């Protein structure tokens, strides 16, 4: 019930449709309840007396009621569809907005394929529950109550059979729902696994083909697909038991009514027309129970999906603006004060331990270290992609928590280790850095990032469609486009996370000189594997196992840091700077 109330709040904009749909269902139900009464009079009065005019008149009324009920039924279905589709749109919007507000830590708690399923399949399940369940959900209980009431009006003795049949069917349906509910949750988890395999295969299709692993991927898909098939079969095999249960009770009830009602007709206690009308109400009661059972099954599946959606919506945000003030980043100095970090609270070890680092505004700082030394994690604390577990990160002398998140991240341009381009043209991707950038600004940023060296070779220049993920450009070209996008922001702090690894050293030097020329006051933090990439930095930070091993310029580190000296010598074997 809590989930129903919660998700019902998303219907606020569409409550007019919901109310109108319910009104149509109620009016349709009233008309269908009147039809058996008209039919009873038609038999007991018209047929019994041979009054042809009365028969035609009553028949006409029955036809009019049937047509009106049909029109109302179509109207209720259309209104329910508008209501259900609107509900789904609002939930998707809320869920997507929540995912957009996730920090990296929040995001790490959900698999990508699971989030995709929760945004699509689970929301569609809720949508279908409203579209196909609103009418029977309202009509079933109301029709059952009114039909039983009308049955008692016709013959109280026969109506007592309802009081026996309804509880029997209710118990049987409850047992079915109880067993099928956990299966639906397992089934949605199996859908996640199928989506995971499909997503991985489509994303890494070039690697799969390069290593000739198509057969292995087919086997992996077959495994998860079989698991989904098995759990779906168990779920639906249990769910469809409601039909045999319904038919068992329905036919048993009809037999009892015909047996008892036939005896009453023989003794003169009941007329044939009354029995006919009573049987109509019996069928309506039993159909109502069937509708209720189907709604229960829909709600059971929708409940499993709603719980999965609620997990996303209820995920507590690690990063909020609750301590933010109306302040702005003016210069771009950065300071780490005894900062430690771990991905999960309570983990045995810290990924970063007791980091103390002072970066002045306008400085160029290189960060170097072995694989797994947490270089990327360190810089991700500056724009609050992660939150420091211990200690404080300062920008312009203020804790980063005092800046509004949107402004802090807008003041910091970050080219991540994994370069990402979006579907659309080159120009569309570049304007992620500045939405209103002019063509001159775009051209200047591309000149600095050396994009101008290859842009003319693309089919349509800046209007070339990059395809999903930038499949039309090489790794080095993708890196340069991402750097140009960051330059367009004119940031106070520019972070390059190993973002020139795929370009040659000459091009890298051009980019470095261009950055120094166009962004002289911008603080630049460069993470690199090649010492040549950070050789000319104002200072270089050497990380080892999440700790700062040494800080200094190239010549100082050559004398004081064994790690730096070993890296330098290994890279110089057979070549010179």
VEXNU-479441 format. One record per residue (C-alpha): residue in one letter; x, y, z; residue number from 1. Coordinates in steps of 0.1 Angstrom, whole numbers, always signed. Example, Ala and Ser with C-alpha at 12.3 -4.5 7.8 and 13.67 -1.06 7.14 Angstrom:
   code       u       v       w   pos
      A    +123     -45     +78     1
      S    +137     -11     +71     2
end
This chain:
   code       u       v       w   pos
      X      +0      +0      +0     1
      X     +29     +23      +7     2
      X     +42     +19     -28     3
      X      +7     +24     -43     4
      X      +4     +57     -24     5
      X     +39     +68     -33     6
      X     +36     +61     -70     7
      X      +1     +74     -70     8
      X     +16    +108     -64     9
      X     +30    +108    -100    10
      X      -6    +106    -112    11
      X     -13    +142    -100    12
      X     -11    +157    -135    13
      X     -34    +129    -149    14
      X     -59    +126    -121    15
      X     -87    +140    -144    16
      X     -82    +111    -167    17
      X     -82     +87    -138    18
      X    -114    +101    -123    19
      X    -131    +102    -157    20
      X    -121     +66    -164    21
      X    -135     +54    -130    22
      X    -167     +73    -137    23
      X    -170     +56    -171    24
      X    -165     +22    -155    25
      X    -191     +28    -128    26
      X    -217     +40    -153    27
      X    -209     +10    -175    28
      X    -213     -13    -145    29
      X    -247      +2    -136    30
      X    -260      -4    -172    31
      X    -248     -40    -171    32
      X    -265     -46    -138    33
      X    -298     -33    -152    34
      X    -298     -56    -182    35
      X    -305     -88    -161    36
      X    -335     -71    -145    37
      X    -349     -61    -179    38
      X    -343     -96    -191    39
      X    -361    -112    -161    40
      X    -392     -90    -168    41
      X    -390     -98    -205    42
      X    -392    -136    -197    43
      X    -416    -135    -168    44
      X    -440    -109    -182    45
      X    -435    -106    -220    46
      X    -429    -143    -228    47
      X    -452    -157    -202    48
      X    -482    -135    -214    49
      X    -472    -135    -250    50
      X    -470     -96    -250    51
      X    -450     -90    -282    52
      X    -449     -52    -278    53
      X    -436     -56    -243    54
      X    -409     -80    -255    55
      X    -398     -57    -283    56
      X    -398     -27    -259    57
      X    -377     -45    -233    58
      X    -354     -58    -260    59
      X    -348     -23    -273    60
      X    -340     -11    -238    61
      X    -315     -40    -234    62
      X    -299     -30    -267    63
      X    -296      +6    -258    64
      X    -280      -3    -224    65
      X    -256     -26    -242    66
      X    -245      +0    -267    67
      X    -241     +27    -240    68
      X    -221      +2    -219    69
      X    -199      -5    -249    70
      X    -192     +32    -255    71
      X    -184     +38    -219    72
      X    -161      +8    -219    73
      X    -142     +22    -249    74
      X    -140     +56    -232    75
      X    -127     +41    -200    76
      X    -100     +21    -219    77
      X     -88     +53    -237    78
      X     -87     +73    -205    79
      X     -69     +46    -187    80
      X     -43     +45    -215    81
      X     -38     +83    -211    82
      X     -35     +79    -174    83
      X     -10     +49    -175    84
      X     +12     +64    -202    85
      X     +13     +97    -183    86
      X     +22     +79    -151    87
      X     +50     +60    -168    88
      X     +64     +92    -183    89
      X     +65    +109    -149    90
      X     +82     +80    -132    91
      X    +108     +77    -159    92
      X    +114    +114    -157    93
      X    +118    +113    -119    94
      X    +140     +81    -120    95
      X    +162     +96    -148    96
      X    +166    +128    -129    97
      X    +176    +109     -97    98
      X    +202     +89    -117    99
      X    +216    +122    -130   100
      X    +221    +134     -95   101
      X    +240    +103     -84   102
      X    +276    +107     -74   103
      X    +301     +81     -87   104
      X    +297     +63     -54   105
      X    +259     +61     -59   106
      X    +264     +50     -94   107
      X    +287     +22     -83   108
      X    +259      +6     -63   109
      X    +239      -2     -94   110
      X    +249     -21    -125   111
      X    +243      -2    -158   112
      X    +221     -30    -172   113
      X    +200     -30    -140   114
      X    +194      +8    -143   115
      X    +184      +4    -179   116
      X    +159     -23    -170   117
      X    +145      -2    -141   118
      X    +141     +28    -164   119
      X    +124      +8    -192   120
      X    +110     -27    -184   121
      X    +100     -20    -148   122
      X     +83     +13    -156   123
      X     +65      -4    -185   124
      X     +52     -30    -161   125
      X     +37      -3    -139   126
      X     +23     +14    -170   127
      X      +6     -18    -181   128
      X      -8     -23    -146   129
      X     -26     +10    -149   130
      X     -36      +7    -186   131
      X     -50     -28    -184   132
      X     -57     -29    -146   133
      X     -76      +3    -139   134
      X    -109      -8    -155   135
      X    -110     -43    -139   136
      X     -96     -30    -107   137
      X    -125      -6    -102   138
      X    -152     -27    -120   139
      X    -144     -60    -103   140
      X    -150     -52     -66   141
      X    -179     -29     -74   142
      X    -196     -53     -98   143
      X    -191     -82     -73   144
      X    -207     -63     -44   145
      X    -236     -50     -65   146
      X    -242     -84     -82   147
      X    -244    -101     -48   148
      X    -267     -74     -36   149
      X    -290     -79     -66   150
      X    -288    -116     -62   151
      X    -301    -113     -26   152
      X    -329     -91     -39   153
      X    -340    -118     -64   154
      X    -337    -148     -40   155
      X    -319    -146      -6   156
      X    -317    -184      -3   157
      X    -299    -189     -36   158
      X    -276    -159     -28   159
      X    -262    -177      +2   160
      X    -242    -199     -23   161
      X    -221    -167     -30   162
      X    -210    -166      +6   163
      X    -195    -201      +2   164
      X    -180    -198     -33   165
      X    -164    -164     -30   166
      X    -142    -172      +1   167
      X    -131    -205     -15   168
      X    -119    -188     -46   169
      X    -103    -160     -26   170
      X     -82    -184      -6   171
      X     -71    -203     -38   172
      X     -61    -170     -55   173
      X     -43    -158     -24   174
      X     -21    -189     -24   175
      X     -13    -184     -61   176
      X      -3    -147     -56   177
      X     +18    -156     -25   178
      X     +39    -181     -45   179
      X     +42    -160     -77   180
      X     +53    -127     -61   181
      X     +89    -137     -53   182
      X     +93    -153     -87   183
      X     +86    -120    -104   184
      X    +114    -103     -85   185
      X    +138    -131     -96   186
      X    +125    -128    -131   187
      X    +134     -90    -133   188
      X    +168     -98    -120   189
      X    +172    -124    -148   190
      X    +162     -97    -173   191
      X    +191     -75    -158   192
      X    +215    -103    -165   193
      X    +204    -107    -201   194
      X    +207     -69    -206   195
      X    +242     -71    -191   196
      X    +254     -97    -216   197
      X    +238     -79    -246   198
      X    +252     -45    -236   199
      X    +287     -59    -230   200
      X    +287     -77    -263   201
      X    +274     -47    -283   202
      X    +299     -23    -267   203
      X    +329     -46    -271   204
      X    +319     -61    -305   205
      X    +352     -52    -321   206
      X    +371     -70    -293   207
      X    +348    -100    -296   208
      X    +355    -103    -333   209
      X    +392     -95    -330   210
      X    +396    -124    -305   211
      X    +372    -147    -324   212
      X    +351    -151    -292   213
      X    +317    -151    -309   214
      X    +310    -187    -298   215
      X    +319    -180    -262   216
      X    +296    -149    -262   217
      X    +268    -170    -277   218
      X    +272    -196    -249   219
      X    +273    -169    -223   220
      X    +241    -154    -237   221
      X    +225    -188    -239   222
      X    +231    -194    -202   223
      X    +215    -162    -190   224
      X    +187    -165    -216   225
      X    +179    -200    -204   226
      X    +179    -188    -168   227
      X    +154    -160    -178   228
      X    +133    -186    -197   229
      X    +132    -210    -167   230
      X    +122    -184    -141   231
      X     +97    -169    -165   232
      X     +82    -203    -171   233
      X     +79    -210    -134   234
      X     +64    -175    -128   235
      X     +37    -177    -155   236
      X     +30    -214    -149   237
      X     +21    -205    -113   238
      X      +2    -174    -124   239
      X     -20    -192    -149   240
      X     -34    -214    -121   241
      X     -59    -187    -114   242
      X     -79    -197    -145   243
      X     -84    -233    -135   244
      X     -92    -222     -99   245
      X    -117    -197    -113   246
      X    -134    -223    -136   247
      X    -135    -249    -108   248
      X    -154    -225     -85   249
      X    -175    -210    -113   250
      X    -188    -243    -126   251
      X    -193    -257     -91   252
      X    -214    -226     -82   253
      X    -235    -228    -113   254
      X    -242    -265    -107   255
      X    -253    -258     -71   256
      X    -276    -229     -82   257
      X    -292    -250    -110   258
      X    -297    -279     -86   259
      X    -312    -258     -58   260
      X    -330    -234     -82   261
      X    -345    -262    -102   262
      X    -360    -277     -71   263
      X    -374    -243     -61   264
      X    -390    -239     -96   265
      X    -407    -273     -92   266
      X    -421    -263     -58   267
      X    -432    -229     -72   268
      X    -409    -209     -50   269
      X    -390    -194     -80   270
      X    -398    -184    -115   271
      X    -377    -193    -146   272
      X    -371    -157    -154   273
      X    -358    -150    -119   274
      X    -335    -180    -121   275
      X    -322    -167    -155   276
      X    -315    -133    -141   277
      X    -299    -148    -110   278
      X    -276    -168    -132   279
      X    -266    -137    -150   280
      X    -256    -121    -117   281
      X    -237    -153    -108   282
      X    -216    -150    -139   283
      X    -210    -113    -132   284
      X    -198    -121     -97   285
      X    -175    -149    -109   286
      X    -162    -127    -137   287
      X    -156    -100    -112   288
      X    -136    -124     -91   289
      X    -116    -133    -122   290
      X    -109     -97    -129   291
      X     -98     -92     -93   292
      X     -75    -121     -95   293
      X     -59    -108    -127   294
      X     -55     -74    -111   295
      X     -39     -90     -81   296
      X     -14    -108    -104   297
      X      -7     -76    -123   298
      X      -2     -57     -90   299
      X     +21     -85     -78   300
      X     +43     -81    -108   301
      X     +40     -43    -107   302
      X     +49     -44     -70   303
      X     +81     -62     -77   304
      X     +90     -36    -103   305
      X     +79      -7     -81   306
      X    +103     -19     -54   307
      X    +132     -20     -78   308
      X    +123     +16     -90   309
      X    +119     +27     -54   310
      X    +155     +15     -47   311
      X    +167     +40     -72   312
      X    +145     +68     -61   313
      X    +153     +62     -24   314
      X    +190     +59     -29   315
      X    +205     +84      -5   316
      X    +227    +109     -23   317
      X    +263    +110     -12   318
      X    +267    +145     -26   319
      X    +242    +173     -18   320
      X    +241    +211     -17   321
      X    +230    +213     +19   322
      X    +262    +231     +30   323
      X    +265    +252      -2   324
      X    +267    +289      -1   325
      X    +264    +316     -27   326
      X    +301    +316     -36   327
      X    +320    +312     -68   328
      X    +354    +298     -79   329
      X    +375    +329     -87   330
      X    +411    +317     -91   331
      X    +413    +279     -91   332
      X    +438    +271     -63   333
      X    +434    +235     -49   334
      X    +444    +221     -15   335
      X    +442    +186      -1   336
      X    +443    +187     +37   337
      X    +449    +152     +52   338
      X    +425    +137     +27   339
      X    +418     +99     +28   340
      X    +393     +81      +7   341
      X    +376     +46      +5   342
      X    +350     +35     -20   343
      X    +328     +18      +6   344
      X    +323     +28     +42   345
      X    +339      +3     +65   346
      X    +363     -11     +39   347
      X    +396     -24     +54   348
      X    +419      -2     +34   349
      X    +419     +34     +22   350
      X    +424     +40     -15   351
      X    +440     +73      -7   352
      X    +457     +79     +26   353
      X    +466    +112     +43   354
      X    +470    +133     +11   355
      X    +484    +168     +17   356
      X    +489    +188     -15   357
      X    +488    +225     -22   358
      X    +483    +237     -58   359
      X    +484    +274     -64   360
      X    +461    +291     -89   361
      X    +476    +290    -124   362
      X    +501    +263    -116   363
      X    +507    +233    -138   364
      X    +510    +202    -118   365
      X    +518    +167    -130   366
      X    +507    +135    -113   367
      X    +525    +104    -120   368
      X    +525     +69    -105   369
      X    +521     +32    -112   370
      X    +489     +16    -123   371
      X    +465     +14     -93   372
      X    +481     +42     -74   373
      X    +447     +61     -74   374
      X    +458     +90     -95   375
      X    +423     +93    -111   376
      X    +405     +89     -78   377
      X    +426    +118     -64   378
      X    +415    +144     -90   379
      X    +379    +132     -90   380
      X    +376    +145     -54   381
      X    +381    +181     -67   382
      X    +348    +184     -86   383
      X    +331    +161     -60   384
      X    +326    +132     -83   385
      X    +334    +114     -51   386
      X    +334    +127     -15   387
      X    +365    +125      +6   388
      X    +361    +100     +34   389
      X    +384    +119     +58   390
      X    +400    +154     +55   391
      X    +390    +183     +34   392
      X    +395    +193      -3   393
      X    +397    +231      -7   394
      X    +392    +252     -38   395
      X    +402    +289     -35   396
      X    +405    +283      +2   397
      X    +370    +271      +7   398
      X    +359    +235     +13   399
      X    +344    +221     -19   400
      X    +311    +214      +0   401
      X    +305    +252      +2   402
      X    +302    +255     -35   403
      X    +270    +246     -53   404
      X    +277    +214     -72   405
      X    +266    +227    -106   406
      X    +289    +258    -103   407
      X    +318    +238     -89   408
      X    +318    +213    -118   409
      X    +312    +241    -143   410
      X    +343    +258    -131   411
      X    +364    +226    -134   412
      X    +369    +210    -168   413
      X    +378    +174    -167   414
      X    +389    +151    -195   415
      X    +385    +117    -181   416
      X    +407     +87    -187   417
      X    +379     +71    -207   418
      X    +371     +95    -234   419
      X    +334     +98    -242   420
      X    +317    +113    -272   421
      X    +280    +113    -278   422
      X    +258    +106    -309   423
      X    +256    +137    -330   424
      X    +279    +159    -350   425
      X    +314    +171    -340   426
      X    +300    +205    -333   427
      X    +273    +192    -311   428
      X    +299    +173    -290   429
      X    +321    +203    -287   430
      X    +293    +225    -275   431
      X    +289    +204    -244   432
      X    +318    +226    -232   433
      X    +299    +258    -240   434
      X    +264    +255    -254   435
      X    +264    +290    -271   436
      X    +300    +287    -284   437
      X    +304    +306    -317   438
      X    +321    +290    -347   439
      X    +352    +312    -341   440
      X    +354    +299    -305   441
      X    +350    +263    -316   442
      X    +377    +268    -343   443
      X    +401    +284    -317   444
      X    +396    +255    -292   445
      X    +402    +230    -320   446
      X    +434    +248    -330   447
      X    +447    +246    -295   448
      X    +438    +209    -292   449
      X    +452    +201    -327   450
      X    +418    +190    -339   451
      X    +423    +213    -369   452
      X    +449    +188    -381   453
      X    +423    +162    -390   454
      X    +389    +180    -390   455
      X    +391    +187    -427   456
      X    +396    +150    -435   457
      X    +363    +142    -420   458
      X    +334    +138    -445   459
      X    +315    +169    -434   460
      X    +340    +187    -412   461
      X    +324    +200    -380   462
      X    +290    +187    -391   463
      X    +303    +151    -394   464
      X    +281    +126    -375   465
      X    +304    +108    -350   466
      X    +280     +79    -344   467
      X    +275     +62    -310   468
      X    +306     +68    -288   469
      X    +326     +84    -316   470
      X    +332     +53    -336   471
      X    +341     +74    -367   472
      X    +373     +87    -352   473
      X    +405     +72    -339   474
      X    +416     +71    -302   475
      X    +439    +100    -306   476
      X    +413    +121    -325   477
      X    +388    +113    -298   478
      X    +412    +125    -271   479
      X    +418    +158    -289   480
      X    +381    +164    -294   481
      X    +375    +159    -257   482
      X    +403    +183    -249   483
      X    +388    +209    -272   484
      X    +355    +205    -255   485
      X    +371    +211    -221   486
      X    +389    +242    -234   487
      X    +357    +258    -246   488
      X    +345    +259    -209   489
      X    +373    +284    -201   490
      X    +376    +266    -167   491
      X    +394    +278    -136   492
      X    +408    +243    -132   493
      X    +416    +220    -161   494
      X    +422    +183    -153   495
      X    +437    +160    -180   496
      X    +435    +124    -168   497
      X    +460    +106    -191   498
      X    +441    +123    -220   499
      X    +471    +125    -244   500
      X    +482     +89    -242   501
      X    +470     +82    -277   502
      X    +487    +111    -294   503
      X    +523    +114    -305   504
      X    +548    +134    -285   505
      X    +549    +162    -311   506
      X    +512    +167    -310   507
      X    +512    +165    -272   508
      X    +538    +193    -271   509
      X    +517    +215    -294   510
      X    +486    +209    -271   511
      X    +507    +218    -240   512
      X    +520    +250    -256   513
      X    +485    +259    -267   514
      X    +471    +254    -233   515
      X    +498    +276    -217   516
      X    +490    +303    -243   517
      X    +452    +304    -242   518
      X    +447    +294    -205   519
      X    +476    +311    -187   520
      X    +456    +317    -155   521
      X    +440    +283    -154   522
      X    +452    +257    -129   523
      X    +462    +226    -149   524
      X    +465    +192    -134   525
      X    +479    +166    -157   526
      X    +479    +128    -150   527
      X    +502    +109    -172   528
      X    +521     +77    -176   529
      X    +549     +93    -197   530
      X    +573    +116    -178   531
      X    +576    +137    -210   532
      X    +540    +147    -205   533
      X    +547    +163    -171   534
      X    +584    +172    -175   535
      X    +578    +209    -178   536
      X    +552    +211    -150   537
      X    +557    +235    -121   538
      X    +558    +205     -98   539
      X    +552    +168    -101   540
      X    +534    +146     -76   541
      X    +545    +110     -74   542
      X    +518     +87     -60   543
      X    +525     +52     -47   544
      X    +498     +29     -33   545
      X    +475     +59     -26   546
      X    +501     +79      -8   547
      X    +523    +108     -19   548
      X    +558     +95     -23   549
      X    +574    +128     -33   550
      X    +567    +163     -47   551
      X    +590    +185     -67   552
      X    +602    +194    -102   553
      X    +619    +170    -125   554
      X    +655    +176    -113   555
      X    +645    +175     -76   556
      X    +626    +142     -80   557
      X    +655    +127    -100   558
      X    +676    +131     -68   559
      X    +650    +124     -41   560
      X    +625     +99     -55   561
      X    +636     +64     -64   562
      X    +602     +56     -79   563
      X    +604     +86    -102   564
      X    +640     +79    -111   565
      X    +631     +43    -120   566
      X    +602     +53    -142   567
      X    +624     +79    -159   568
      X    +652     +55    -166   569
      X    +628     +28    -179   570
      X    +613     +52    -203   571
      X    +647     +65    -215   572
      X    +661     +31    -224   573
      X    +668     +33    -261   574
      X    +656     +69    -264   575
      X    +663    +104    -251   576
      X    +640    +133    -243   577
end
